[in-house]
Amino acid sequence: MSLASALAVCEAGLLCLGERSIFGFTTVVVSPMTRTKKADSIPFRMARLQNRLINYQEQAQEINPPDVEALQQASQYEQMILERNRWRAWAANLEAKKEELQRRVGEVERRRVQEAEELEEGNRELEEENRKWRKRMEEVNKNRRIILQIILVSILIFFVNKILKFFEIL
């Protein structure tokens, strides 16, 4: 009989009259309580019942000593449970680290994409500026050719003029 069931018996208003043993099973004989004496008060009866329960447990332990192998198996089982819980905690920790690393990788990828977009925009601006400078250089080169042509024509005119003057003198 467990302590909880013994207390439940007392709370239900039953009085323990004694114990009987039949074929190794212990049964508690109960009857309805009557309030006649102060010694029959509930706290006194509960204390008496607790003492009987303790005595019963001691007797049961003497009759059936604790099974060492069963205790070792239970201990091994508890150790396996602790080890399993440790592995689960480790796996959960790894999962949290994985999620953190994935979050960081995502942030780095977003930054790289953003930097790539900024670089592409800067590259487009530089290409546009480069096109403007090339166009300006083409204009400058065109103007230089025109100036060189003018200089060559001027030199040619000068020499033709000198040659004509030379032939006029003769």
C-alpha positions as a Markdown table, in Angstrom:
| # | Residue | x | y | z |
|---|---|---|---|---|
| 1 | Met | 0.0 | 0.0 | 0.0 |
| 2 | Ser | 1.5 | 3.3 | -1.0 |
| 3 | Leu | 1.5 | 6.4 | 1.2 |
| 4 | Ala | -0.8 | 8.2 | -1.2 |
| 5 | Ser | -3.4 | 5.4 | -1.1 |
| 6 | Ala | -3.0 | 5.2 | 2.7 |
| 7 | Leu | -3.7 | 8.9 | 3.0 |
| 8 | Ala | -6.6 | 8.6 | 0.6 |
| 9 | Val | -8.0 | 5.9 | 2.9 |
| 10 | Cys | -7.7 | 8.3 | 5.9 |
| 11 | Glu | -9.3 | 11.1 | 3.9 |
| 12 | Ala | -12.1 | 8.9 | 2.8 |
| 13 | Gly | -13.0 | 8.5 | 6.5 |
| 14 | Leu | -11.9 | 4.9 | 6.9 |
| 15 | Leu | -10.0 | 3.5 | 9.9 |
| 16 | Cys | -7.2 | 0.9 | 9.5 |
| 17 | Leu | -8.0 | -2.0 | 11.7 |
| 18 | Gly | -5.0 | -4.2 | 10.8 |
| 19 | Glu | -3.1 | -6.0 | 8.1 |
| 20 | Arg | -3.6 | -9.6 | 6.9 |
| 21 | Ser | -1.1 | -11.6 | 4.8 |
| 22 | Ile | -2.6 | -14.1 | 2.4 |
| 23 | Phe | -0.2 | -15.9 | 0.0 |
| 24 | Gly | 2.5 | -13.2 | 0.4 |
| 25 | Phe | 0.0 | -10.4 | -0.4 |
| 26 | Thr | -0.7 | -7.9 | 2.3 |
| 27 | Thr | -4.2 | -6.5 | 2.6 |
| 28 | Val | -5.3 | -3.7 | 4.8 |
| 29 | Val | -8.6 | -4.2 | 6.6 |
| 30 | Val | -10.6 | -1.0 | 6.9 |
| 31 | Ser | -13.8 | 0.0 | 8.4 |
| 32 | Pro | -15.8 | 3.3 | 8.7 |
| 33 | Met | -14.3 | 5.7 | 11.3 |
| 34 | Thr | -16.1 | 6.6 | 14.4 |
| 35 | Arg | -15.1 | 9.6 | 16.5 |
| 36 | Thr | -15.0 | 8.4 | 20.1 |
| 37 | Lys | -11.5 | 9.2 | 21.4 |
| 38 | Lys | -9.0 | 12.0 | 20.9 |
| 39 | Ala | -6.4 | 9.3 | 20.0 |
| 40 | Asp | -8.6 | 8.6 | 17.0 |
| 41 | Ser | -8.2 | 12.1 | 15.6 |
| 42 | Ile | -7.2 | 12.5 | 12.0 |
| 43 | Pro | -3.6 | 13.7 | 12.6 |
| 44 | Phe | -3.0 | 10.9 | 15.1 |
| 45 | Arg | -4.3 | 8.3 | 12.8 |
| 46 | Met | -2.3 | 9.7 | 9.8 |
| 47 | Ala | 0.9 | 9.6 | 11.9 |
| 48 | Arg | 0.1 | 6.0 | 12.9 |
| 49 | Leu | -0.7 | 5.1 | 9.3 |
| 50 | Gln | 2.5 | 6.7 | 8.1 |
| 51 | Asn | 4.5 | 4.7 | 10.8 |
| 52 | Arg | 2.7 | 1.5 | 9.6 |
| 53 | Leu | 3.6 | 2.3 | 6.0 |
| 54 | Ile | 7.2 | 2.9 | 6.9 |
| 55 | Asn | 7.3 | -0.4 | 8.8 |
| 56 | Tyr | 5.6 | -2.2 | 5.9 |
| 57 | Gln | 8.2 | -0.8 | 3.4 |
| 58 | Glu | 11.1 | -1.8 | 5.7 |
| 59 | Gln | 9.6 | -5.3 | 6.0 |
| 60 | Ala | 9.1 | -5.5 | 2.2 |
| 61 | Gln | 12.7 | -4.5 | 1.7 |
| 62 | Glu | 13.9 | -7.1 | 4.1 |
| 63 | Ile | 11.9 | -9.8 | 2.3 |
| 64 | Asn | 12.8 | -8.5 | -1.2 |
| 65 | Pro | 16.1 | -6.7 | -1.1 |
| 66 | Pro | 16.7 | -4.2 | -3.9 |
| 67 | Asp | 17.8 | -5.9 | -7.1 |
| 68 | Val | 21.3 | -4.5 | -7.7 |
| 69 | Glu | 21.3 | -5.5 | -11.3 |
| 70 | Ala | 17.9 | -3.8 | -11.9 |
| 71 | Leu | 19.3 | -0.7 | -10.1 |
| 72 | Gln | 22.4 | -0.8 | -12.4 |
| 73 | Gln | 20.2 | -1.2 | -15.4 |
| 74 | Ala | 18.0 | 1.7 | -14.3 |
| 75 | Ser | 21.2 | 3.7 | -13.7 |
| 76 | Gln | 22.5 | 2.8 | -17.2 |
| 77 | Tyr | 19.1 | 3.7 | -18.6 |
| 78 | Glu | 19.2 | 7.1 | -16.8 |
| 79 | Gln | 22.8 | 7.6 | -18.1 |
| 80 | Met | 21.6 | 6.7 | -21.6 |
| 81 | Ile | 18.8 | 9.2 | -21.3 |
| 82 | Leu | 21.2 | 11.8 | -20.0 |
| 83 | Glu | 23.6 | 11.0 | -22.9 |
| 84 | Arg | 20.7 | 11.2 | -25.4 |
| 85 | Asn | 19.6 | 14.5 | -23.9 |
| 86 | Arg | 23.2 | 15.7 | -24.1 |
| 87 | Trp | 23.3 | 14.7 | -27.8 |
| 88 | Arg | 20.0 | 16.4 | -28.4 |
| 89 | Ala | 21.2 | 19.6 | -26.8 |
| 90 | Trp | 24.4 | 19.4 | -28.8 |
| 91 | Ala | 22.3 | 18.8 | -32.0 |
| 92 | Ala | 20.0 | 21.7 | -31.1 |
| 93 | Asn | 23.1 | 23.9 | -30.4 |
| 94 | Leu | 24.6 | 22.9 | -33.8 |
| 95 | Glu | 21.2 | 23.6 | -35.4 |
| 96 | Ala | 21.2 | 27.1 | -33.8 |
| 97 | Lys | 24.8 | 27.7 | -35.0 |
| 98 | Lys | 23.8 | 26.5 | -38.5 |
| 99 | Glu | 20.9 | 28.9 | -38.5 |
| 100 | Glu | 23.2 | 31.7 | -37.3 |
| 101 | Leu | 25.7 | 30.9 | -40.0 |
| 102 | Gln | 23.0 | 30.8 | -42.6 |
| 103 | Arg | 21.7 | 34.1 | -41.4 |
| 104 | Arg | 25.3 | 35.6 | -41.6 |
| 105 | Val | 25.8 | 34.0 | -45.1 |
| 106 | Gly | 22.5 | 35.6 | -46.2 |
| 107 | Glu | 23.6 | 39.0 | -44.8 |
| 108 | Val | 27.0 | 38.7 | -46.6 |
| 109 | Glu | 25.3 | 37.6 | -49.8 |
| 110 | Arg | 22.9 | 40.6 | -49.6 |
| 111 | Arg | 25.9 | 43.0 | -49.0 |
| 112 | Arg | 27.7 | 41.5 | -51.9 |
| 113 | Val | 24.7 | 41.9 | -54.2 |
| 114 | Gln | 24.2 | 45.4 | -52.9 |
| 115 | Glu | 28.0 | 46.2 | -53.5 |
| 116 | Ala | 27.8 | 44.6 | -56.9 |
| 117 | Glu | 24.8 | 46.8 | -57.8 |
| 118 | Glu | 26.6 | 49.9 | -56.6 |
| 119 | Leu | 29.7 | 48.9 | -58.5 |
| 120 | Glu | 27.6 | 48.3 | -61.7 |
| 121 | Glu | 26.0 | 51.7 | -61.2 |
| 122 | Gly | 29.4 | 53.3 | -60.7 |
| 123 | Asn | 30.7 | 51.3 | -63.7 |
| 124 | Arg | 27.8 | 52.6 | -65.9 |
| 125 | Glu | 28.6 | 56.2 | -64.8 |
| 126 | Leu | 32.3 | 55.7 | -65.6 |
| 127 | Glu | 31.4 | 54.2 | -69.0 |
| 128 | Glu | 29.1 | 57.2 | -69.7 |
| 129 | Glu | 31.9 | 59.6 | -68.7 |
| 130 | Asn | 34.4 | 57.6 | -70.8 |
| 131 | Arg | 32.1 | 57.8 | -73.8 |
| 132 | Lys | 31.8 | 61.6 | -73.3 |
| 133 | Trp | 35.6 | 61.9 | -73.1 |
| 134 | Arg | 36.1 | 59.7 | -76.2 |
| 135 | Lys | 33.6 | 61.8 | -78.1 |
| 136 | Arg | 35.5 | 64.9 | -77.0 |
| 137 | Met | 38.8 | 63.4 | -78.0 |
| 138 | Glu | 37.4 | 62.5 | -81.4 |
| 139 | Glu | 36.3 | 66.2 | -81.8 |
| 140 | Val | 39.7 | 67.4 | -80.7 |
| 141 | Asn | 41.4 | 65.0 | -83.1 |
| 142 | Lys | 39.1 | 66.1 | -85.9 |
| 143 | Asn | 39.9 | 69.8 | -85.1 |
| 144 | Arg | 43.6 | 69.0 | -85.1 |
| 145 | Arg | 43.3 | 67.4 | -88.5 |
| 146 | Ile | 41.4 | 70.5 | -89.8 |
| 147 | Ile | 44.1 | 72.8 | -88.3 |
| 148 | Leu | 46.9 | 70.6 | -89.8 |
| 149 | Gln | 45.1 | 70.8 | -93.2 |
| 150 | Ile | 44.8 | 74.5 | -92.9 |
| 151 | Ile | 48.5 | 74.8 | -92.0 |
| 152 | Leu | 49.5 | 72.5 | -94.9 |
| 153 | Val | 47.3 | 74.5 | -97.3 |
| 154 | Ser | 48.8 | 77.8 | -95.9 |
| 155 | Ile | 52.3 | 76.4 | -96.4 |
| 156 | Leu | 51.4 | 75.2 | -99.8 |
| 157 | Ile | 50.0 | 78.6 | -100.7 |
| 158 | Phe | 53.1 | 80.3 | -99.3 |
| 159 | Phe | 55.4 | 78.1 | -101.4 |
| 160 | Val | 53.3 | 78.4 | -104.5 |
| 161 | Asn | 53.3 | 82.2 | -104.0 |
| 162 | Lys | 57.1 | 82.2 | -103.6 |
| 163 | Ile | 57.5 | 80.1 | -106.7 |
| 164 | Leu | 55.2 | 82.4 | -108.7 |
| 165 | Lys | 57.2 | 85.4 | -107.5 |
| 166 | Phe | 60.4 | 83.7 | -108.5 |
| 167 | Phe | 59.1 | 83.1 | -112.0 |
| 168 | Glu | 57.8 | 86.6 | -112.3 |
| 169 | Ile | 61.2 | 88.1 | -111.5 |
| 170 | Leu | 62.9 | 86.2 | -114.3 |
